[in-house]
Amino acid sequence: MCIKRQDQNAALTNLHKKPDGTVNKSTEYAVIFIALLFIFFECLPVFVKLMSGRDAYCLLCPSAS
């Protein structure tokens, strides 16, 4: 049985809705939390690099900084 990509995306989009049409807030908050967690982990290396001082590479190659 092959499920179309559009059907999968619709199912993920409607995950926070109950069958009667009301919104399940706890599921909606969980989806938002997971999305923010992924964004945080994607940005973390950049923040660490910006917060760190000069490292050994900067001392060896002063023209690189």
Sequence and secondary structure as in RCSB ss.txt:
>XXXX:A:sequence
MCIKRQDQNAALTNLHKKPDGTVNKSTEYAVIFIALLFIFFECLPVFVKLMSGRDAYCLLCPSAS
>XXXX:A:secstr
    HHHHHHHHHGGGB TTS B HHHHHHHHHHHHHHHHHHHHHHHHHHHS   HHHHH GGG 
